[in-house]
Amino acid sequence: MQTISLEPLTVQFGSIQKTIPYNPHSTIKALISNVSVALKISPSRLRLTYRSGDNKKPTALTNEECTLIDYQIPAGALINAKDLGMQVGYRAVFLAEYLGPLLIFWLIYLFPNPVYREFLPGYVKEKTNPTQYLALFMWTAHYGKRLLESVFVHKFSHATMPIFNLFKNCGYYWGFASLIAYVVFHNDYTPPPMPFQIAGFSIWIICEYLNLRCHLHLASLRSSPTDTKHPIPTDPLFRISVCPNYTFEILGWLGFNLATFTMNGILFMVAGFVQMLSWAQKKKKRYISEHPEYPKNRKLLFPYII
């Protein structure tokens, strides 16, 4: 019988080697399942890589629908297995990281005195101005939309992620939410001129709709929540950039900042731009790898710019 030799990379496996049956037509999903049984570890914690003789960089076996032949893995090959550690569901992470900012904004709005008195003894909240109500509405609508999308729209390529990401993502979103809300609801907050507020709100509402349209289209490309394929998006918006959903997310935060104008909000937008630019680069690389016909000159986020 032909076999594939496994050499786990993680310390707890040490130099243990296991052998599993080799079937060239077996899918990567089946391979992961066999490795999981052999190593007595959950499939969600496994990352498999294969290094061919003429390739110095190992190839991650991430497309579970592909077969061993697709990855050109011969009999007797060495597959490296790595334990990714404790995992948590993607949807659970999304719900946690989006619910936090929503609650934080409302808590600071509803109970300002206890919050500000931690830093300013004797603080008494004055009357909320219209721009603060506008900020509350925009923030609530945005994160309410994100929560609904996480439950009813998004279909994830991976079922889980390392549990560390839960704390990292929540720290990022919850931290910025606290900083922005603290400034927006403070008595000393100064609203921008009305034309900026009108322009910002107009940009924001258009971008929220277009961002939702992108997400609905991406979800429609997958036949089921467990479908992990990455087909090329066909909506006209995806001719604008590789990831127009990121484009409109960034422009939506630009609208929010024009309408509210806080330095913390601008920093949040810039940090989001840097992160989404990195994600867009990875998505473009994956599209080109899986679909050679994908336009290589398509910009990542903004036409003719980047």
C-alpha positions in Angstrom: 0.0 0.0 0.0 1.3 3.5 -0.9 1.4 5.8 2.1 2.1 9.4 3.0 4.6 10.0 5.9 3.6 12.7 8.4 6.1 14.7 10.4 4.3 17.1 12.8 6.0 20.4 13.2 4.6 21.4 16.6 6.5 20.7 19.8 3.9 18.4 21.4 4.3 16.1 18.5 8.1 16.1 18.6 9.5 13.9 15.8 6.6 11.5 15.8 5.9 10.1 12.3 2.6 8.6 11.2 1.6 6.9 8.0 -1.8 7.0 6.4 -3.2 5.4 3.2 -2.3 7.1 0.0 -5.0 7.8 -2.6 -4.1 10.2 -5.4 -7.8 11.1 -5.9 -8.4 11.8 -2.2 -9.3 15.4 -1.4 -7.4 17.6 1.0 -10.4 17.6 3.2 -10.2 13.8 3.4 -6.4 14.0 4.0 -7.0 16.4 6.9 -9.5 14.0 8.4 -7.1 11.1 8.2 -4.3 13.2 9.7 -6.7 14.3 12.5 -7.4 10.6 13.3 -3.7 9.7 13.2 -2.6 12.5 15.4 -5.7 12.5 17.6 -6.2 16.2 17.1 -9.2 18.2 15.9 -9.2 18.9 12.1 -9.8 22.6 12.8 -6.5 22.9 14.5 -4.4 21.4 11.7 -2.4 23.1 9.0 -0.9 20.9 6.4 2.0 21.9 4.1 3.9 20.0 1.4 7.4 20.8 0.0 8.2 19.4 -3.4 11.8 18.5 -4.3 12.3 21.6 -6.6 10.4 24.0 -4.4 12.1 25.6 -1.4 8.9 27.2 -0.1 6.3 24.7 1.3 2.8 24.9 -0.2 -0.1 25.2 2.2 -2.8 22.7 1.5 -5.7 25.1 2.0 -8.1 24.2 -0.8 -10.0 21.3 0.7 -11.8 20.5 -2.6 -8.6 19.9 -4.4 -7.1 16.4 -4.6 -3.6 15.1 -4.0 -3.0 15.0 -7.7 -4.0 18.7 -8.0 -1.3 19.6 -5.5 1.1 17.1 -7.3 1.7 15.1 -4.2 3.2 11.7 -5.0 3.1 8.5 -3.1 5.6 8.4 -0.2 5.7 12.2 0.0 6.3 14.0 3.3 3.4 16.1 4.6 4.1 18.5 7.4 1.4 19.0 10.0 1.2 21.9 12.4 -1.0 22.4 15.4 -2.6 25.8 15.1 -3.7 25.7 18.8 -7.1 26.3 20.3 -9.7 27.5 17.8 -12.9 29.6 17.9 -15.6 29.9 15.3 -15.3 32.7 12.7 -19.0 33.7 13.2 -18.5 33.9 17.0 -15.5 36.2 16.6 -17.4 38.5 14.2 -20.4 38.7 16.6 -18.1 39.5 19.6 -16.0 42.1 17.8 -19.0 43.9 16.4 -21.4 43.7 19.4 -18.8 45.3 21.7 -18.5 48.6 19.9 -22.3 48.9 19.7 -22.7 48.4 23.4 -19.8 50.6 24.3 -21.1 53.6 22.3 -24.6 53.2 23.9 -23.2 52.8 27.4 -21.1 56.0 27.2 -24.1 57.8 25.7 -26.6 56.5 28.3 -24.3 56.7 31.4 -21.8 59.5 30.7 -21.3 60.8 34.2 -19.9 57.6 35.7 -17.6 57.2 32.8 -16.2 60.7 32.6 -16.0 61.0 36.4 -13.4 58.3 36.4 -11.1 60.8 34.8 -12.8 64.2 35.6 -14.2 64.3 39.1 -17.4 66.3 39.3 -18.2 66.0 35.6 -21.9 66.6 34.7 -23.1 65.8 31.2 -24.7 68.7 29.4 -27.5 68.4 26.8 -26.7 66.1 23.8 -26.2 68.1 20.6 -27.6 67.1 17.2 -24.2 66.0 15.9 -23.8 63.6 18.8 -27.2 62.1 18.0 -26.0 61.8 14.4 -22.8 60.0 15.4 -24.9 57.6 17.6 -27.2 56.8 14.7 -24.4 56.2 12.2 -22.4 54.1 14.6 -25.5 52.0 15.6 -26.6 51.5 12.0 -23.2 50.5 10.9 -22.5 47.9 13.6 -26.2 46.7 13.5 -25.6 46.0 9.8 -22.4 44.2 10.6 -24.1 42.0 13.1 -26.9 41.1 10.8 -24.5 40.3 8.0 -22.5 38.1 10.3 -25.6 36.1 11.1 -27.5 36.0 7.8 -25.1 36.9 5.0 -21.4 36.0 5.5 -20.2 32.5 4.4 -16.7 31.8 5.7 -13.9 30.0 3.9 -12.7 28.6 7.2 -14.9 27.4 10.1 -12.5 28.6 12.8 -9.5 30.8 13.7 -7.0 30.8 16.5 -8.6 31.9 19.8 -5.9 34.6 20.1 -7.6 36.4 17.2 -10.7 36.8 19.4 -8.8 38.9 21.9 -6.8 40.7 19.3 -9.9 41.7 17.2 -12.0 42.6 20.2 -9.2 44.7 21.6 -8.9 46.6 18.3 -12.7 47.2 17.8 -13.6 47.7 21.5 -10.6 50.0 22.1 -11.3 52.3 19.2 -15.0 52.4 20.1 -14.2 53.5 23.6 -11.8 56.2 22.4 -14.2 57.6 19.7 -17.2 57.5 22.0 -15.3 59.2 24.8 -14.5 62.2 22.5 -17.9 62.3 20.7 -20.0 62.4 23.8 -17.8 64.8 25.9 -19.1 68.2 26.8 -16.1 69.8 25.1 -16.8 68.1 21.8 -17.0 70.6 18.9 -19.0 69.5 15.8 -17.7 70.2 12.3 -19.6 72.8 10.1 -23.0 71.7 8.9 -21.9 71.3 5.2 -19.3 68.7 6.4 -22.0 66.9 8.3 -24.3 66.8 5.4 -21.6 65.7 3.0 -20.3 63.1 5.4 -23.7 61.6 6.1 -24.4 61.4 2.4 -21.2 59.6 1.6 -21.7 57.3 4.6 -25.2 56.2 3.6 -24.3 55.5 0.0 -21.2 53.5 1.0 -23.1 51.5 3.6 -25.5 50.4 0.8 -22.7 49.6 -1.7 -20.8 47.7 1.0 -23.9 45.6 1.7 -24.4 45.0 -2.0 -20.8 43.7 -2.3 -21.3 41.3 0.7 -24.6 40.0 -0.7 -22.9 39.3 -4.0 -20.0 37.5 -2.4 -22.4 35.4 -0.4 -24.3 34.5 -3.5 -21.2 33.0 -5.2 -21.2 30.1 -2.7 -23.8 27.4 -2.8 -23.7 26.6 0.9 -22.2 27.9 4.1 -19.6 25.1 3.9 -18.5 26.0 0.3 -14.9 27.1 0.4 -14.4 27.9 -3.3 -13.3 31.4 -4.4 -15.0 32.2 -7.7 -14.4 35.5 -9.4 -17.0 38.0 -8.4 -19.2 39.2 -11.4 -20.9 42.2 -10.0 -19.9 45.4 -11.8 -18.7 46.9 -8.6 -15.9 44.3 -8.5 -14.5 45.9 -11.7 -13.7 49.0 -9.7 -11.2 47.2 -7.5 -10.2 43.8 -6.2 -12.2 44.3 -3.0 -14.8 47.1 -3.5 -16.4 46.0 -0.2 -13.2 47.3 1.5 -13.3 50.4 -0.7 -16.8 51.3 0.5 -16.0 50.4 4.0 -13.1 52.9 4.0 -15.1 55.6 2.3 -18.0 55.0 4.7 -15.6 55.7 7.6 -14.4 58.8 5.7 -18.1 59.9 5.6 -18.4 59.2 9.4 -15.3 61.3 10.1 -16.4 64.2 7.9 -19.7 64.2 9.8 -18.1 64.0 13.3 -14.5 64.9 12.9 -12.5 63.4 15.8 -8.8 62.5 15.7 -9.6 59.1 17.2 -12.1 58.4 14.4 -9.5 59.3 11.8 -6.9 57.0 13.4 -9.4 54.2 13.3 -10.1 54.8 9.6 -6.3 54.8 8.8 -5.7 51.6 10.8 -8.6 50.0 9.0 -7.2 51.1 5.6 -3.8 49.6 6.3 -5.4 46.3 7.4 -7.8 46.1 4.5 -5.0 46.9 2.0 -3.1 43.9 3.3 -6.2 41.7 3.0 -6.8 42.9 -0.5 -3.3 42.0 -1.6 -3.8 38.5 -0.3 -7.2 38.2 -2.1 -5.7 39.4 -5.4 -2.9 36.9 -5.1 -5.4 34.1 -4.4 -7.6 35.1 -7.3 -4.6 35.1 -9.7 -3.4 31.8 -8.3 -6.8 30.1 -8.7 -7.9 31.9 -11.8 -5.1 32.7 -14.3 -7.5 34.8 -16.3 -8.1 37.3 -13.5 -7.0 40.8 -14.5 -3.5 41.3 -13.0 -3.6 45.1 -13.4 -6.8 45.6 -11.3 -6.2 48.0 -8.4 -6.6 46.7 -4.9 -8.9 49.4 -3.4 -9.1 52.6 -5.5 -9.0 52.8 -9.3 -5.9 54.4 -10.8 -4.4 54.8 -7.3 -3.8 51.7 -5.3 
